[in-house]
Amino acid sequence: MEELKNPFLFWSVLIIANLLMYVVNMVISFWWSQTKHLKSLKVTGLDVKTSVITLVINIIIAIPGYYLFSINKIMFTNHYFVRDLLLLIIAFDFAMYGLHYLSHIMWPLNIIHKNHHAHKYFNEFSLYVMHPMEAVFFGTLLTLFTYLFFFNMYSFLVFIFFNYLYGVIAHLNIRSPKQPMVFGNSTFHAEHHEKSNCNYGFYTVIWDKLFKTNS
């Protein structure tokens, strides 16, 4: 992975990957709502504008991480793929649960987070509709994790894809009759958008059950 220290290669891959994820999210969301005949939230110009801003921030926020990577302050290993992937999922899920909870009860985080809750149900842009500072927080937390700990490179890349895929699924207009046992689903997250006082977990329902914040 030393090749990624080449700035042209790194930024080309990053920009193309982010653009693809943005477009694929829209396609999946639109296709799902159409084929399942589900009601979708009307797309507004503000949705498009906000989502594009989030997309741009997702790219720009990688600058500090790339700099630290280029001077070997962020380093990756080739060992312990499964262990590191599980650590990333569990640790990030806990950290994001805490930040998400605080975003509902603490000023000014609650002011920042309310942008995302403008969508009580979802459209093709809902995943990317958020205050710019939320995108900055997420990117900064990701950089901090990789700065503090040496993860397997492939674990990290799989985790990024897992995080993206989970975000796409969580923002589909679908209701499952089954309550999640461990991993959250779209019903779990949709109830959070509707009620705003429960279901703060990102990937799992573990922390919500442990701290009695599940619906």
Secondary structure, 3 states (H helix, E strand, C coil): CHHHHCHHHHHHHHHHHHHHHHHHHHHHHHHHHHHCCCCCCCCCHHHHHHHHHHHHHHHHCHHHHHHHHHCCCCCEECCCHHHHHHHHHHHHHHHHHHHHHHHHHCCCHHHHHCCHHHCCCCCCCHHHCCCHHHHHHHHHHHHHHHHHCCEEHHHHHHHHHHHHHHHHHHCCCCCCCCCCCCECCHHHHHHHHHHCCCCCCCCECHHHHHCCCCC
